[in-house]
Amino acid sequence: MSAKFHVSLGGLKVGESGRVVALARADRRYREKLLAFGLTPGTLVSVERVAPMGDPMELRVRGFALSLRRGEADAVTVERA
C-alpha cells in the first residue's frame, strides 16, 4: 500500500505530477483566478518546465499550458500522482 503525500504545487519538480487537493484560503479574487485556470480539486497537473532562475514554472492543466510563479503555485495543495 503506497502512502499519499500532500505537497504544494510549487514543490513539484519537472516531470512530476499531482492531483489538486485544495486551494489555500488566499485572497478570494486570487482563489477565483486559480479556479478559472482549471485548478479545481481532482484535476491532474504536471510540471513541464521551469525557467532558468526557477520562476515561473510551466504546468500542463486540462490539455493546456499554464505558467505560474512559484509563490502562486504554493497556494495549491496537490497529492503526488
KAGI-V471615 format. One record per backbone hydrogen bond with DSSP energy under -1.0 kcal/mol. CO is the residue of the C=O (numbers start at 0). NH is the residue of the N-H. Records with the same first field share a line. If there is no record, write none. Layout:
CO: NH / NH
This chain:
4: 79
6: 77
7: 10
8: 11
12: 15
15: 46
16: 80
17: 44
18: 78
19: 41
21: 76
23: 25
26: 30
27: 31
28: 32
29: 33
30: 34
31: 35
32: 36
33: 38
34: 37
37: 39
39: 42
42: 19
44: 17
45: 59
46: 14
48: 57
50: 53
55: 50
56: 67
57: 47 / 48
58: 65
59: 45
60: 63
63: 60
65: 58
67: 56
68: 72
69: 73
71: 74
72: 75
74: 23
75: 8
76: 20 / 21
77: 6
78: 18
